[in-house]
Amino acid sequence: MDTSYLLTHLGEEREDYYNAVIPPIMQSSNFAYNSLADFRSAILNELDNFVYSRGNNPTVAILRQKLAALEQAEDALVFGSGSAACAVAIISQLQAGDHLLSVQSPYSWTYKLISKLLSRFGISYDFIDASNLQEIEAAIRPNTKVLFLESPNSLTFELQDLAACAALAKKHGIRTICDNSYASPIYQNPIALGIDLVVHSATKYLNGHSDVVAGVVCGSKALIQKMFELDYMALGPAISPNDAWLLLRGLRTLPLRIQKSNEHAKKVVDYLAQHPKVDYVLYPGHPSHPQYELAQKQMSGFGGLFSVNFKAKRIEQMERFSEALMPTFLLAVSWGGFESLQVPTACFYNLGTAPPPPLPFSFVRYYVGLEDPDYIIDAFEKAFVHLED
Ligand SMILES: *Cc1c(COP(=O)(O)O)cnc(C)c1O
């Protein structure tokens, strides 16, 4: 389906709402029926009807259609957060006694879900280097039911060969789930490569304006229906109609925004990669990335997120350098919005409570938004004086 058509028209039954160009926010918790027969048939199929907004809602339903089509999936469920989407996708495929395989470094709360929460319910797991197919195959047990992938991840950008992982998992009757937040559906479509379920933090590129927390799971009608009937309805992670409406608004410009971020990040990464105070950059779209060829094979673009390790001897240097980049780079978590952001690993040092992270204090994750790349490079030029000895 043409992306322009789906972003602008798919799912928008304008005659149902006075031919308004923009759909209404259907801020209603429940929906009334005119006959028992109609009520009965709606209750029998809540996924495709409007009964109660914990399940389906007209504003959310438009979003579901668009997100499913973007990921080349048959259907989608929208959630109040990306973490809820990851959790429900994973939980829906597992029972006590099952075993799950996951990439080594998924998103932090996915890691905690698997290692701390699911283990309470008798689900065992292994975190593996999923860039290595032999390592995956060796870790498969008779009770392995899920292979969880995140390609690339959003901090150190390891990739998995999605087509090869999907084929291997199919051979062993294992479901594959891929967190596709980094690439967005514009730059990577895991379902087309054989993956069963795709999850996103819609908080990032899909909404893109840093004003909504949301998530989505895309997959076949059968998998989505089953997930809806028990996991989604029982756990209750629905998105509000108001947030769904904001997400629809953000989605209109998804291709424009991610293309700009991609273009700007490339320019900034090229500048940083040749700078004498840079140890290395990590960006799947840069030839120095260890899996550059795989990235070229399965992705069509890379967006604005990358990490840099600087040549800094003391943590105080990194503190001054990072503060000098403000406000060009706001000191804030998340990414995928209009604004450039930084998360210096130095923030996680000297916390007093937790042990220092496995990354050096000189490591920083950057997100480049929609600002002029020359404005961003100029901020780096000025900040680099703080890394001089
Ligand atoms: C942010 C993020 C999540 C969690 O999404 P929320 O919307 O913050 O709940 C999951 N996966 C990745 C890769 C993320 O970046």
The ligand as an SDF file (V2000), in Angstrom:
LIG
                    3D

 15 15  0  0  0  0  0  0  0  0999 V2000
   11.6000    3.8070   24.6540 C   0  0  0  0  0  0  0  0  0  0  0  0
   11.7380    2.4010   24.2150 C   0  0  0  0  0  0  0  0  0  0  0  0
   10.8730    1.4010   24.6790 C   0  0  0  0  0  0  0  0  0  0  0  0
    9.8290    1.6640   25.7280 C   0  0  0  0  0  0  0  0  0  0  0  0
    8.8400    2.4910   25.2330 O   0  0  0  0  0  0  0  0  0  0  0  0
    7.9770    3.5050   26.1700 P   0  0  0  0  0  0  0  0  0  0  0  0
    7.0960    4.1430   25.1680 O   0  0  0  0  0  0  0  0  0  0  0  0
    8.9790    4.4230   26.7970 O   0  0  0  0  0  0  0  0  0  0  0  0
    7.2820    2.6880   27.1800 O   0  0  0  0  0  0  0  0  0  0  0  0
   11.0030    0.1220   24.1540 C   0  0  0  0  0  0  0  0  0  0  0  0
   11.9540   -0.1650   23.2460 N   0  0  0  0  0  0  0  0  0  0  0  0
   12.8140    0.7710   22.7930 C   0  0  0  0  0  0  0  0  0  0  0  0
   13.8310    0.3850   21.7910 C   0  0  0  0  0  0  0  0  0  0  0  0
   12.7420    2.0720   23.2680 C   0  0  0  0  0  0  0  0  0  0  0  0
   13.6080    2.9930   22.8250 O   0  0  0  0  0  0  0  0  0  0  0  0
  1  2  1  0
  2  3  1  0
  2 14  2  0
  3  4  1  0
  3 10  2  0
  4  5  1  0
  5  6  1  0
  6  7  2  0
  6  8  1  0
  6  9  1  0
 10 11  1  0
 11 12  2  0
 12 13  1  0
 12 14  1  0
 14 15  1  0
M  END
$$$$
